[in-house]
Amino acid sequence: MLRIGDRDTRAQAAHDLAAAHCDEKARLALERALLCDAETQVRRVAAESLDRLGDTRALPSLRQAYATDANREVRQAAYRGIIMLEGY
């Protein structure tokens, strides 16, 4: 669902994946959405979901989104994720 459907469906799928708790497939799907989805809402929810997964392997993707995403809300969500995963 994260790769198909409309923006709202993809955003909901990203939100739902946060319940996977450190599942590698979920993390990889969320990272792909964070870095590649055309919709701001989907990228923002993906960053928030990566934070909730609690998997520090997502840090490189969150850092990349924080450094390069054109949208301020996505960058802020990525930054929050970085802070939470690094334990500040």
TAZI-V615537 format. One record per residue. N is the residue number from 1. OMEGA is omega in degrees with one decimal (* if undefined). D_FIRST is the distance of its C-alpha to the first C-alpha in whole Angstrom. Layout:
N_OMEGA_D_FIRST, N_OMEGA_D_FIRST
This chain:
1_-178.7_0, 2_-178.0_4, 3_-177.3_5, 4_177.0_5, 5_-178.2_7, 6_-176.5_9, 7_-177.0_10, 8_178.2_10, 9_179.4_7, 10_178.2_6, 11_178.3_9, 12_177.9_9, 13_177.4_6, 14_177.9_9, 15_-177.8_11, 16_-179.6_10, 17_179.1_10, 18_178.6_14, 19_-177.0_15, 20_176.0_15, 21_173.6_18, 22_174.3_19, 23_-175.4_16, 24_179.1_17, 25_178.2_13, 26_179.4_12, 27_-178.8_14, 28_178.1_14, 29_178.8_10, 30_177.3_11, 31_178.1_15, 32_178.7_13, 33_179.9_11, 34_-173.5_15, 35_-170.8_17, 36_-175.3_15, 37_-178.7_13, 38_-175.4_15, 39_179.1_14, 40_-177.7_17, 41_-179.5_15, 42_179.4_12, 43_179.9_14, 44_179.7_16, 45_177.0_14, 46_178.0_13, 47_178.7_17, 48_-179.3_17, 49_176.3_15, 50_175.6_17, 51_-177.3_20, 52_176.9_19, 53_177.8_18, 54_-178.1_22, 55_-177.1_21, 56_176.4_24, 57_177.6_23, 58_-176.6_20, 59_179.1_23, 60_178.9_24, 61_177.3_21, 62_178.0_21, 63_179.0_25, 64_179.1_24, 65_179.1_22, 66_-176.7_25, 67_-168.5_27, 68_-174.9_25, 69_-177.2_23, 70_-175.4_24, 71_-178.1_23, 72_-179.7_25, 73_177.9_23, 74_178.4_20, 75_178.8_24, 76_178.5_25, 77_177.5_22, 78_179.0_22, 79_176.8_25, 80_178.1_25, 81_177.9_23, 82_-178.8_25, 83_-178.0_28, 84_-178.0_27, 85_178.7_26, 86_174.0_29, 87_178.0_31, 88_*_33
